[in-house]
Amino acid sequence: MNNFLAKKTLVNLQREAQILYNKAFYCSQNHNVLLTEKNTQLDDNHPCNIEVSSDKGCVPHDWIPENSSLRIIYNSSLFKNFIQSLLSVEKIYPYADTLSSINYNYYKKSQQLGWHFDNASFAISLMIQSPASGGYFQYVVNARNIEKNILNVQLVDSVLKNKYPAKELRIEEGTLVLFYGSNYLHRVTPVTSNKHRVLVTLNYNLQKNIELSENARLTFFGRTH
């Protein structure tokens, strides 16, 4: 949804992102497309064992100012009803921990998000600042059907070898994106400009009282609480 944010709100959030920039925790990691441990029953060159790189900075929920427009959007019954309607679900819930519900994500020059499938069913993001070059969101359909436990290994292999044309989504500042990342292989290409890529993820669950795992919190935020 282009122009989801009013211009004034976008400018305020860009200013807020700049203020919070120095609080971001940066992590760099290698991982496979499934975000799982290496499968020792498979060859090292198997697509599910090939490692890609991801690195970005993250500001957790508890650093988001109490008067931030992000909190207003995230807690809005109107917004939650809208998302529930789009997903055809009865209820969505915030994370139970204090770090994971609203996150600023920063990609500096040369930083990227490697090819992967999400563990969460869906992802909601707001583009706050687009880089001048690079940092493109790319995705591939028909790579997995998690409901039927089907993985298109040959297709994943082709993507990792740059032999398959991925779809590319140019996301403008102020755009809201709802994405089914558990079934779509996707990545963010390396940023090639000094202007950072900044987006916000609005993270909900389909069950109540869910916490992001301690290991994930330590990896992405540098702390567990």
Order of alpha helices (4+ residues) and beta strands (2+ residues): alpha-beta-beta-alpha-alpha-beta-beta-beta-beta-beta-beta-beta-alpha-beta-beta-beta-beta-beta-alpha
